[in-house]
Amino acid sequence: MLILLILVELMVMSVSLLIFLVFRIINLEFYLIYYLVFIVCEAVLGLRILVMIVRFRGNDLYYIFNIRKF
């Protein structure tokens, strides 16, 4: 799960670089702030879900986590 979150963040960072380059060409860099706010919210939600899984299932029971139980 942690590797999946890291891969999603890597993908988001590469997209943000592309958006920055495009916005820089057309002089709209201030719209990048809105995108960065959504990136932070998405990262916080992903980490919160990971913390909830560890708290409710325990570290040693993490391997038996099943998404169908929710």
C-alpha positions in Angstrom: 0.0 0.0 0.0 2.8 2.4 0.8 4.5 1.6 -2.5 1.3 2.4 -4.3 1.0 5.7 -2.5 4.6 6.6 -3.4 3.9 5.7 -7.1 0.8 7.9 -7.1 2.8 10.8 -5.7 5.5 10.3 -8.3 2.9 10.4 -11.0 1.3 13.5 -9.5 4.7 15.3 -9.3 5.5 14.5 -12.9 2.1 15.9 -14.0 2.7 19.0 -11.9 6.0 19.6 -13.6 4.3 19.4 -17.0 1.5 21.7 -15.9 4.1 24.2 -14.6 5.9 24.2 -17.9 2.7 24.8 -19.8 1.5 27.5 -17.4 4.9 29.2 -17.6 4.7 29.5 -21.3 1.3 31.2 -21.2 2.1 33.2 -18.0 -0.4 31.6 -15.7 1.8 30.3 -12.9 -0.6 31.3 -10.1 -3.0 28.6 -11.2 -0.4 26.1 -10.1 -1.1 26.9 -6.5 -4.6 25.5 -6.8 -3.2 22.3 -8.2 -0.6 22.0 -5.4 -3.4 22.4 -2.8 -5.2 19.4 -4.4 -1.9 17.4 -4.4 -1.5 18.1 -0.7 -5.1 17.1 0.1 -4.7 13.9 -1.9 -1.4 13.0 -0.1 -2.9 13.6 3.3 -5.9 11.4 2.5 -3.7 8.6 1.3 -1.6 8.7 4.4 -4.6 8.9 6.6 -6.0 5.8 5.0 -2.7 4.0 5.6 -2.7 5.0 9.2 -6.3 3.8 9.7 -5.4 0.4 8.2 -2.4 0.0 10.5 -4.4 1.1 13.6 -7.5 -1.0 13.0 -5.7 -4.1 11.6 -2.4 -4.0 13.4 1.1 -4.3 11.9 1.3 -8.0 12.1 -2.2 -8.5 10.6 -1.7 -6.1 7.7 -1.2 -9.0 5.2 -4.8 -10.2 5.7 -6.4 -6.9 5.0 -9.3 -7.4 2.6 -11.0 -4.4 0.9 -14.3 -6.3 0.8 -14.7 -6.0 4.5 -15.4 -2.3 4.4 
